[in-house]
């Protein structure tokens, strides 16, 4: 989350959200929840199959800068993640055949040819990324214009109301690589919430699996960058992720809160 003035900013790394009902949050909690969701949108950790991420980016800009004006500047990556088109890897690249054929025998000049090949590919990717960024900016601006007159508070509320439709709203979202073949895809999201965890296809809003903490027997990191969750009635869920410590801490925090709340319930 971020709290800032025009010249300074204080940044907090925040994953844990206990109160998901935006109507019951106090103003400070609401700011943290709002900033968490906006950060997930910016980092591409929010589904795009049922949400218009460019519209959400426009609402973020309305919150930050007010009504649209052509002279207002912003960096697209601050409000929306831009990536290369999905089919880029299937397109033929200039001077690139996937082999060393055409570079001649290894020797004088070969290193330069290899360097030129990769330089051309990187330059092509940069041009494609800039093109995608321009498309995103135009779409964001079109949405932004439709938000004219919306106050800062109203822009915040509209974005939150739209995003609360996701089952994993307010969860900590982590990019993981599942090491076994139980799912069609290996690159997935692990969503960690107050009552459960979920496995989601990246950029999709519906989970592949959801498990409550009551069904989780154990969890931890058997080695660096590996996280394992043992679930009752299921094979262990093992994943590769550099964020294994953050996942473990968040799960421990939520379980501790759940235990405390159960103990406070009058018998």
C-alpha positions in Angstrom: 0.0 0.0 0.0 1.1 3.6 -0.3 0.3 6.8 1.6 1.8 9.8 -0.2 1.9 13.6 -0.6 3.0 15.4 -3.7 6.7 15.1 -2.8 7.0 12.1 -0.5 5.7 8.6 -0.2 5.6 5.8 2.4 5.3 2.3 1.1 4.0 -0.7 3.0 4.2 -4.3 1.8 0.8 -5.6 2.9 -0.9 -8.9 2.1 -3.2 -9.7 5.0 -6.7 -8.5 5.0 -9.2 -9.6 7.7 -12.2 -7.4 6.9 -13.3 -8.0 3.3 -16.7 -6.1 3.6 -15.9 -2.6 2.3 -19.0 -1.2 4.0 -17.6 -2.2 7.4 -14.0 -1.1 7.0 -12.9 2.0 8.8 -11.4 4.7 6.6 -7.7 3.6 7.2 -8.4 -0.1 6.6 -10.3 0.9 3.4 -7.3 2.8 2.1 -5.0 -0.2 2.7 -7.5 -2.6 1.0 -7.9 -0.2 -2.0 -4.1 0.1 -2.4 -3.6 -3.7 -2.2 -6.2 -4.3 -5.0 -4.7 -1.5 -7.2 -1.2 -2.9 -6.7 -2.5 -6.3 -7.8 -4.1 -4.8 -10.9 -0.8 -2.9 -11.7 1.3 -6.1 -11.3 -1.1 -8.2 -13.5 -2.3 -10.3 -10.5 -6.0 -9.7 -11.2 -8.2 -11.7 -13.7 -9.0 -10.2 -17.0 -11.6 -12.7 -18.2 -14.5 -11.0 -16.4 -13.0 -7.6 -15.6 -11.9 -4.7 -17.8 -8.5 -4.0 -16.3 -8.2 -0.8 -18.5 -11.5 0.5 -16.9 -10.1 -0.2 -13.5 -6.9 1.6 -14.4 -9.1 4.6 -15.5 -10.8 4.6 -12.1 -7.4 4.6 -10.5 -6.4 7.6 -12.5 -9.7 9.4 -11.7 -8.9 8.8 -8.0 -5.3 10.1 -8.3 -5.7 12.9 -10.8 -9.4 13.8 -11.1 -11.1 14.4 -14.5 -9.2 13.5 -17.7 -7.3 16.2 -19.5 -4.9 15.7 -22.4 -2.1 17.5 -20.5 -2.2 15.1 -17.6 0.7 12.7 -17.7 1.0 9.2 -16.3 3.0 6.1 -16.8 0.8 3.2 -18.0 2.8 0.6 -16.0 1.8 2.5 -12.8 -1.8 1.6 -13.3 -1.9 -1.3 -15.7 0.4 -4.2 -16.6 1.3 -4.3 -20.3 2.8 -7.5 -21.8 3.7 -8.8 -25.2 0.8 -10.3 -27.3 0.3 -14.0 -26.4 1.1 -15.1 -30.0 4.4 -13.2 -30.2 6.4 -16.3 -29.6 4.8 -18.0 -32.7 5.7 -15.2 -35.0 8.8 -15.5 -37.2 11.6 -13.2 -35.9 14.1 -11.4 -38.1 17.3 -13.3 -38.5 16.1 -15.9 -36.1 15.6 -19.6 -37.1 16.2 -21.2 -33.7 19.5 -22.6 -34.8 23.1 -21.5 -35.7 22.5 -22.2 -39.3 23.3 -19.2 -41.5 25.8 -17.8 -39.0 28.7 -19.6 -40.7 31.4 -21.7 -39.0 32.2 -20.7 -35.4 35.0 -18.3 -35.5 35.8 -14.7 -36.3 32.6 -12.7 -36.5 30.2 -15.4 -35.1 29.9 -13.7 -31.7 29.1 -10.4 -33.4 26.4 -12.2 -35.5 24.9 -13.8 -32.4 24.9 -10.5 -30.6 23.2 -8.8 -33.6 20.5 -11.6 -33.6 19.6 -11.1 -30.0 19.8 -7.3 -30.3 17.3 -7.4 -33.2 15.0 -9.7 -31.2 15.1 -7.4 -28.1 14.5 -4.3 -30.3 11.5 -6.0 -31.9 10.1 -6.9 -28.5 10.6 -3.3 -27.3 8.7 -2.0 -30.3 5.9 -4.5 -29.8 5.7 -3.6 -26.1 5.5 0.1 -26.9 2.8 -0.6 -29.4 0.8 -2.5 -26.8 1.4 0.3 -24.3 0.0 2.9 -26.7 -3.1 0.7 -27.3 -3.6 0.4 -23.5 -3.2 4.1 -23.0 -5.8 5.0 -25.6 -8.3 2.5 -24.1 -7.6 3.8 -20.6 -8.1 7.4 -21.7 -11.4 6.5 -23.4 -12.6 5.0 -20.1 -11.2 7.9 -18.1 -13.2 10.4 -20.1 -16.4 8.6 -19.1 -15.6 9.1 -15.4 -15.7 12.9 -15.6 -17.3 14.4 -12.4 -16.6 11.4 -10.3 -15.2 12.4 -6.9 -12.1 10.8 -5.4 -14.1 8.9 -2.9 -16.7 7.8 -5.5 -13.9 6.6 -7.8 -12.5 4.5 -5.0 -15.8 3.0 -4.2 -16.7 2.2 -7.8 -13.3 0.3 -8.2 -13.8 -1.6 -5.0 -17.4 -2.6 -5.9 -16.3 -3.9 -9.2 -13.4 -5.9 -7.8 -15.3 -7.4 -4.9 -17.1 -9.7 -7.4 -13.9 -11.8 -7.6 -13.9 -14.7 -5.2 -10.3 -14.0 -4.3 -10.9 -10.3 -3.7 -8.5 -9.1 -0.9 -6.5 -12.3 -1.0 -2.7 -12.4 -1.2 -2.0 -13.5 -4.8 1.3 -15.3 -5.6 2.6 -16.5 -8.9 3.7 -20.2 -8.5 4.9 -23.1 -10.6 3.2 -26.4 -9.7 5.8 -29.2 -9.9 3.4 -32.1 -10.6 1.0 -32.7 -13.5 -2.3 -32.6 -11.7 -3.4 -29.4 -13.5 -3.4 -28.7 -17.3 -1.1 -25.7 -16.7 1.8 -25.5 -14.3 2.1 -21.7 -14.1 -0.8 -20.7 -11.7 -1.8 -18.4 -8.9 -1.9 -19.3 -5.3 -4.6 -17.1 -3.5 -4.2 -17.0 0.3 -7.2 -15.6 2.2 -8.6 -15.4 5.7 -10.5 -18.7 5.6 -9.0 -20.7 2.7 -6.5 -20.9 -0.1 -7.2 -21.3 -3.8 -5.4 -22.4 -6.9 -6.3 -20.3 -9.9 -5.3 -20.3 -13.6 -3.4 -17.1 -14.2 -5.7 -14.2 -15.3 -8.8 -16.3 -14.7 -11.5 -15.6 -12.1 -12.6 -19.1 -11.2 -10.5 -21.4 -9.1 -9.3 -24.9 -9.9 -9.2 -25.9 -6.2 -10.2 -24.3 -2.9 -9.1 -25.7 0.5 -10.1 -24.4 3.9 -7.5 -24.2 6.7 -9.4 -26.9 8.6 -8.5 -29.3 5.8 -4.8 -28.4 5.7 -2.6 -30.8 7.7 0.7 -29.0 7.3 2.6 -26.5 5.2 6.1 -25.2 4.8 9.3 -25.0 2.7 11.2 -28.2 2.5 13.9 -26.3 0.6 14.6 -22.8 -0.8 12.0 -21.6 -3.3 9.8 -24.6 -2.8 6.5 -24.6 -0.8 4.5 -27.6 0.1 0.9 -27.9 1.4 -0.4 -31.2 2.8 -4.2 -31.4 2.4 -6.5 -34.0 3.9 -7.6 -36.4 1.3 -5.4 -35.0 -1.4 -1.9 -35.5 -2.7 0.6 -32.9 -1.3 0.5 -29.6 -3.3 4.1 -28.7 -4.1 5.0 -25.5 -5.9 8.1 -23.5 -6.9 8.1 -19.9 -5.8 10.6 -17.3 -4.5 7.8 -16.0 -2.3 7.6 -19.1 -0.1 8.4 -17.2 3.1 5.7 -14.6 2.4 3.2 -17.4 1.8 4.1 -19.2 5.0 3.9 -16.1 7.1 0.5 -15.1 5.6 -1.0 -18.5 6.2 0.3 -18.6 9.8 -1.1 -15.2 10.4 -4.6 -16.1 9.1 -4.6 -19.4 11.0 -3.7 -17.6 14.2 -6.5 -15.1 13.7 -8.9 -17.9 13.0 -7.9 -19.7 16.2 -8.2 -16.5 18.3 -11.7 -15.8 16.9 -12.8 -19.3 17.7 -11.5 -19.0 21.2 -13.4 -15.7 21.7 -16.8 -17.2 20.7 -18.9 -17.5 23.9 -19.5 -21.2 24.8 
